[in-house]
Amino acid sequence: MSTLYVVGTPIGNLEDLSSRAIRILGEVDAIACEDTRVTRKIYERFQIPSPKTRFSCHEHNEQQASRRILGLLDEGLQVALVTDGGMPGISDPGYHTINLCREQGHDIQIIPGPSAPVTALVMSGLSGASFTFKGFPPRKSGRRKRFLEMEKELPHTLIFFESPFRIQAFLEDAVEVLGDRLAALCIEISKQFERTHRGYLSELVAMLEESGPPRGEITVVIAGNNPKFMSGQEEDAGTERGMPRFP
């Protein structure tokens, strides 16, 4: 029986690739990659036998690539779907392909792997009881503020991706729309220069004004609409004062 294997891959440290993922990547007949050059490094690092068929499946060609995947599955072949890092379909190509394969009745198996939003949530120390992942916010300030307005009253933790070039503007808009809440910047997760800065949004803005934008990939975690996590409310809410803000 043909199967589409949706394989999670490392978001920084290649040692995070699971033994199950290594086995599947070595057994499939074909692999669809966000960038074949990035995936080649995984095959070389773990000395995985490379499938004969390897092709790209990225945001600009996913519809065409998904039809090719369907064709391979119809032939009874085993196909893997990977992105450059993390789980396909989470702010990465894969959603259209997975949905199409489900509609056509093909077997799909998920090989779980690292996830930047979930890892950042844990790193932040903010509540993980419930959360919303919003991906990348709009680039323009006006649209970004309207985007944040929709999340303003939500009581649970918010998670975003953002570019180093827009992170300060994003945090400034977040302070204005959401209020001065606890937040964390998780940078270069699982990579050599991984670091996390935690504090109120206004403090993070001040930090960036002084140090400049950080280099690398950034995941932003912001507390929900709860007085416990708002600046100036910590005594009434019982939040510990004097906490280390920028570990």
N, C-alpha and C positions, 0 to 999 in steps of 0.2 A: 504494500500500500504506500502510495506516495505521501510525503509529509513536507510541510513548510516548517522549518525550525527557526524560530525567532530567537536569536542568540544575543544575550547581553555581553558586552565587552568592556574592558577596563576604561575608566575615565581618566587615568593618569598612570597608575602603577600596574605594569603588565602582570605582576604576581597575583593580581586580583582575579585573573581569568580562572574560572572553575575547571576542575578536571573533567566534568561532564561536558562543558563547552569545548574543551580541547578534543574530546572523543568525537563529538558530533561534527566539528569542523573537519575532522579527518575522515569521516565516513560519508559525507554528502557527495552527491554527484555534481552539484553546482552551487555557487555562492553569489549572492547579490550584495554588493558592498557600496556604502556611501562614497568611499574613495578607495579604489583597489590598492593604491600605494600604501595607505595606512594599514589595511588588512594584511597586506603582504608581510609587514613587520611582525605581526602576530604569528603567522605561519612560520616565518624564519626563526623567531625567538624560541618557539616551542617545537621546532622541527616537525611540523604537522604536514603530512602528505597533502599537496595542493590538488583540489579538484580540477578536472580538465576544463570545466566551464566556469569562468569568473567574469562578472560584468558589473557595471556601476548601476546603482539605484539611489539617486539623490533628489533633492527638492525640485530640480529642473527637468527631470526625466522620469519621475516615478510612475506616471501613468503608463508610459511606454514600457518601462522595465517590468511593471506588474503584469502586463500582458505576456511578456516573455516568461515570467515566472509561472504564470498559469499554463502556458504551453508545455513547459518542462514537467509540471505536476501532472498534466493530462497524459504525458508519455510514461508516467509511472516512476519518475525520478524523485530523488530526495534533494531538497533545496534549502540552503541556509540564507537567512537575511540578517545582515549586521550593519551597524553604523560605525562612525569613527570612534565612538565611546558611549557607553551607557546602553539603555534599552531602546530599540527601534520603536518609533511612534510617540516617544516622549520628547517633545520639542525637537524631533528629528524625523527623517523620512521613515515610513513604515505603516502609518495608519491606513492610507489608501490601499496598499498592497494586502494587508491583513484583512481588512474589511471585504475586499474583492474576493479573496480566497475563501473566506467564510461564506459569502453569498453563493459561491460556486460549489460549496459542499466539501472542500478539501480539508484534510486533517491538518491541524496546526498544533505544534507543541512549543511551549515557551521554555527557554533555557535562561533562568533568571541570572542577572548580573548586577554590577554596581549601578547606583542611581544617584546623580548629583543632588537632586532635590531632597531625597530622604537622608542622605549622608549629611548635607548641610543642616537639615532640621535637627538631627542628633547633635551635631557639633555646636549648634547655637545655644543649647541649653534651654530653649523656649519649649512651650508645651507641644507635644506630639500627639495629644489625645485626638485632635481633629485639626486639619489644615487644608489649605487650598493652594495648589500650584498653578501659577498664572503665566509661566513662560516668560518671554521677552515683552516688556511694556512697549507702547508706541514710542516712536522716536521724538515726535514733536511735543512740546510742553503742553499745549492746549489739549490735545488728544490724550496725553498721558494723565493729566489731571482728571479728565472725565473718566478715564479707565480706573483710576484710583478711587474716585467717588463711589463707584459701584461696590467697592470692597470696604468702604469706610465703617459701616456699622457691623460688619461680621465679627463675631467674638473669637474666631479661631485664627491660628497662625497663618500668615501669608508668605509664600515663597516665590521669588522671581529670579530670572536670569537677567544680567545686564552687562553691557560692554564697558571696559575701562574708560572709554571716551565719553560715556554718558552717565556714569555712575553718580557723579556729584550732582548733576542736574536732576537725576531721578530722586536722589535722597532729599534734595531741596523741595521738590514737588511733593514728596511723601510727607515731609514735616508739615507743609502747608495744608494738605488735604486730610491726612490721617491724624495729625497731632503728633506730639513728641513722644513716641513710643520706644520701648526697648527693641533693639534690632541687632543683627549680626551680619557682617560681611565675611563670607567664606571664600577664600581665594586659592586657586590652584589645588583643588581637593585631590588628595592622595599623591600629589607630585612632590618633587624635591623641596620646593619653596612654599609648601602649603602653610597657610596662616589664617587665623580667624580674629577679627576685631569685633568686639561686642560693646555696645553702649546705647544711649538714646540717639535717635536719629540726628538731632542737632549736634551731638558730640561727634558723630561719624562725619557729618558735613565739615565741622571744624577741623577734624583730623585730616581730611582730604585737602582742605584749603591750605593746610600747613605743609603736608607731605607730597601733595600732588596725587594724580590718579595711580592706583596700583596697576602692575602689569599682570596679565594672565586672565583666566576665566573666573568670573565672579558669580556667586549665588548669594542672593540677599534674602534673609529671613527676618520678617517683621512680626511683632506680637499682635494679637488680635485686639479688638476694641474691648479692653478690660482695664478698669482703673488701676489694677495691680501693676500694670506695665506702662503706665503713663508718667511722664516726668512731673514731679511735684506732688504725686499722689502716693509715693512709696510708703510714707509713714502711716497714713490712714489705712493703706491696704496691707500693711505688714511686710512689705518687701524689705529685705536686708539692705541696710545702707553700708556704704564702704566696700561694696563688692568690686572685685577686679573687673574693670570695664574692657580693657584692651590686653588680653592675654597674648 
